[in-house]
């Protein structure tokens, strides 16, 4: 039996889930014997509190469409973002512990900052059970992604690597790989044949 990979994503926009799906494809291609589980961190059956926060957030967005930009900017500062990050990590750490007990992963890969924060917030005895990975699904680093206890970071560009280093993340843990995409996009398609098929 191969290694066990747990991908923890969040159904807040489809990008995080698409990245997790692409990572799962890549793992399966390189490690055919691996066990791969993908979990939506914001589902009701994963965590009531996480799903409740998501539900409130989406309802607020429906009522105040500009709220996302305001919250994004508000939480990006070191003091405000760090305080909110700590509160959320404490609230969500139980969810991660439940997932670790259930799946017993060798590697946890997070494609959203909420589970990454929760993983980083765990005590040493928990974090020593697996390799923790954060895959940032954007081209800039928001404050909520600064999780100093993650073992590895995968980022989209060199600028992001510099941002993480400036925020205290060790350079040797950061890898510039681009944002994960489905293996379908690796294939070169014949334009004329595609037009004919359409």
GIWO-V431566 format. One record per backbone hydrogen bond with DSSP energy under -0.5 kcal/mol. CO is the residue of the C=O (numbers start at 1). NH is the residue of the N-H. If there is no record, write none. Layout:
co=CO nh=NH
co=CO nh=NH
//
This chain:
co=3 nh=5
co=3 nh=35
co=4 nh=106
co=4 nh=107
co=5 nh=7
co=5 nh=37
co=6 nh=8
co=6 nh=109
co=7 nh=9
co=7 nh=39
co=8 nh=111
co=9 nh=41
co=10 nh=12
co=11 nh=13
co=14 nh=18
co=15 nh=19
co=16 nh=20
co=17 nh=21
co=18 nh=22
co=19 nh=23
co=20 nh=24
co=21 nh=25
co=22 nh=26
co=23 nh=27
co=24 nh=28
co=25 nh=29
co=26 nh=30
co=27 nh=31
co=31 nh=34
co=33 nh=2
co=34 nh=36
co=35 nh=5
co=37 nh=7
co=39 nh=9
co=39 nh=41
co=40 nh=43
co=43 nh=46
co=43 nh=47
co=47 nh=51
co=48 nh=52
co=49 nh=53
co=50 nh=54
co=51 nh=55
co=52 nh=56
co=53 nh=57
co=54 nh=58
co=55 nh=59
co=56 nh=60
co=57 nh=61
co=58 nh=62
co=59 nh=63
co=60 nh=64
co=64 nh=67
co=65 nh=68
co=66 nh=70
co=67 nh=71
co=68 nh=72
co=69 nh=73
co=70 nh=74
co=71 nh=75
co=73 nh=76
co=74 nh=77
co=77 nh=81
co=77 nh=82
co=78 nh=82
co=79 nh=83
co=80 nh=84
co=81 nh=85
co=82 nh=86
co=83 nh=87
co=84 nh=88
co=85 nh=89
co=86 nh=90
co=87 nh=91
co=88 nh=92
co=89 nh=93
co=92 nh=96
co=93 nh=97
co=94 nh=98
co=95 nh=99
co=96 nh=100
co=97 nh=101
co=98 nh=102
co=99 nh=103
co=100 nh=104
co=106 nh=131
co=107 nh=6
co=108 nh=110
co=108 nh=133
co=109 nh=8
co=110 nh=135
co=112 nh=116
co=113 nh=117
co=114 nh=118
co=115 nh=119
co=116 nh=120
co=117 nh=121
co=118 nh=122
co=119 nh=122
co=123 nh=126
co=123 nh=127
co=124 nh=128
co=126 nh=129
co=127 nh=130
co=131 nh=108
co=132 nh=151
co=132 nh=152
co=133 nh=110
co=134 nh=136
co=134 nh=154
co=135 nh=137
co=136 nh=138
co=138 nh=156
co=140 nh=142
co=142 nh=145
co=143 nh=146
co=145 nh=147
co=146 nh=148
co=147 nh=150
co=152 nh=134
co=153 nh=175
co=154 nh=136
co=155 nh=177
co=155 nh=178
co=157 nh=160
co=157 nh=161
co=158 nh=162
co=159 nh=163
co=160 nh=164
co=161 nh=165
co=162 nh=166
co=163 nh=167
co=164 nh=169
co=165 nh=168
co=170 nh=173
co=171 nh=174
co=173 nh=153
co=175 nh=155
co=175 nh=177
co=182 nh=185
co=183 nh=186
co=183 nh=187
co=184 nh=187
co=187 nh=189
co=189 nh=191
co=190 nh=194
co=191 nh=195
co=192 nh=196
co=193 nh=197
co=194 nh=198
//
